[in-house]
Amino acid sequence: MKILTKQELKNINLREVSIFLVFILIFIVFTILTPHFIKIDNLLNIIRQISLNGIMAMGMTLVIVVGEIDLSVGAIYGLTGIITGMLITAGWPIWLAVLVGLVSGAVVGAFNGLLVSYIKIPSFIATLGMMNVGKGIALLISSGLPVVVSSRTVDNPNLDSFLYIGQGKIWGYIPVMSVVLLIIVIISFILYNKSLLGFHLKAVGGNINTAKASGINASAVKLFAFAYTGLVCAIAGILNLAFITNVRADSGTGLELTVISSVIIGGTSLDGGKGTIIGTLIGILIIGILNNGLLLVGISPFWKVLVIGMVIIGAVAIDTILKRRK
């Protein structure tokens, strides 16, 4: 079974090029508007700022490609940060606390996949419910209080190493969390573009009945997409804990909108079956540049929300028009 024709592959490449040109245009505009934008420190700051959302967006791309949506990513982000932080402050070895946090994220994601794939609950409803369940669990186990991981609350010789993954800079310039983003992007790219599983992801999203007829276990494929998303959200949540040294149960509130927006802007179709990892990366860069550039120019943050909303509508409109022409 062929997933994409040569013409469809060409269309995907054209989408990536188009998105990249938009990115370059926005970059040039802010470079002209303010001299502070192009400074190395500011550009590195943008890269650091997009890292956590970018990591989560890699998982969201796979979920949307299989024709689903995940509204619980922000809740998983906050919950896994709370779990990891509480275990560290309780005296657990840091590596074990981090492992439990990662497994927790993957388990919550897999449960989403179970609800969607096997119980057949629409993903919008299932993950909306899980968003509230995740926040509720985080509030209950933390009593609604922030969890602080610092030298004042933790007596562990490895604490500095843990904090380094969130706060450290390689060679004094490159944020470590940005390196983690790069690693997740590479893994996601190989998984999506170079593996049989990636082939199955696109097949299920493109036409689930055809995929099933070809012997693909569509339910298992969707389950994987949700589990992978839960895992990368846990990575982002733990990195956030290491960066700011404290986390609240509502830390991830609203992040799902930013993550979904970056995937849509990056050219992934809401109908499923089509999307690119590189496109999503460019999408998150566009949002990061808009956030940073508008702030430097001195425009009200309320305009920032409006502009990003318009960009999302434009991206969906272009995708819809292209599909109609096709």
Secondary structure, DSSP 4 states (H G I P E B T S, - for coil): --S--HHHHHHHHHHHHHHHHHHHHHHHHHHHH-TTTTSHHHHHHHHHHHHHHHHHHHHHHHHHHTT---S-HHHHHHHHHHHHHHHHHTT--HHHHHHHHHHHHHHHHHHHHHHHHTS---HHHHHHHHHHHHHHHHHHHHTTPPEE-STTT---TTHHHHHHHHH-EETTTEEHHHHHHHHHHHHHHHHHHSSHHHHHHHHHHH-HHHHHHTT--HHHHHHHHHHHHHHHHHHHHHHHHHHHSEE-TTTTTTHHHHHHHHHHHTT--TTSS---HHHHHHHHHHHHHHHHHHHHHT--HHHHHHHHHHHHHHHHHHHHHHHHH-
